[in-house]
Amino acid sequence: MADLAGYRPEEMIGNKKLSYADLIFSEDRENVSESIQESFTRDDHYEIEYRIVTKFGVVKHVLERGKVIKDAAEGELFVEGFISDVTDLKAAKSEVEKSKERLENTFRSTINALSRIVEIRDPYTSGHQRRVGLLAEAVSQRMGLESRLCENIKISGLLHDIGKLWIPSEILSKPGRLNKIEMEMIREHSRLGYEVLKEIEFGFPIAEYVIQHHERMDGSGYPNGLRGEEISLPARIIAVSDVVEAISSHRPYRPALGLNVAIEEITSGAGTLYDASVTRTCVDILNNGFTF
């Protein structure tokens, strides 16, 4: 310890004015003392990380590992262990965390940018993907899904209509009813979104969620006519959230119909078109003050 702190052994051994505790960073002393005392009561191994101040005023991070040993002859307890300098390791871990945070920020910014590109081309549904993502996240959280999955569902909601980038804008913003060919082109957006997103490594199957968000529980959806459990749960959550947002918001061919109509739609289709448990959760959220 003396060498680690920059002192010669003779400067510390027998020096009543300079104790081991004096080397410990003042803000860490109480925690170190409590940890060691606790180890004495348990009579086992301990591990403590704290800071010390060297002879030259440099703050170092150290890791102390030890074991409480009982002297059989004297019946006394003492500590046997070692202390290592982890300053560089601590700095490296900190840099890794900062790099991770930067990557996550870049990832989020990229997702938001991709979402905005769709909405710029289709101004009549501006904010639609963002609102679907927010509702889908709220539903998944209320259902008790793991936090990372909830975040992935939100991201999928933000990108679920990215396939509309390949749909002519005059069709997306057409004020009247679409003809059969135009409708078929619109229905291709989930497949087109899948083709784009499957090439990107997200760490979760976002392309699968996106291609399935227009599938329905009874097999009447598109593009693959999946039914029931064949449709992933995240896609079922996005499907309900998508319907609610679309009905309650303005569209080129009609004014907003409101949340009451949206709730009536998903409730009437629960179990046939939409997942029943997802629908119940969504209705509960909407009836308890959720706003976009």
Buried (B, 14 or more C-beta within 10 A) or exposed (E): BBEBBBBEEEEBEEEEEBEEEBBBBEEBBEEBEEBBEEBBEEEEEBEBBBBBBEBEEEEBBBBBEBEBEEEEEEEEEEEEBEBEBBBEEBEEEEEEEEEEEEEEEEEEEEBBEBBBEBBEBBEBBBBBBBBBBBBBBBBBBBBEBEEEBBBBBBBBBBBBBBBBBBBEBEBBBBEEEBEEEBEEBBBBBBBBBBBBBBEEEBEBBBBBBBBBBBBBBBEEBBBBEBBEEEBBBBBBBBBBBBBBBBBBBEBEEEEEBEBEEBBBBBBEBBEEBBBBBBBBBBBEBBEEEBEB
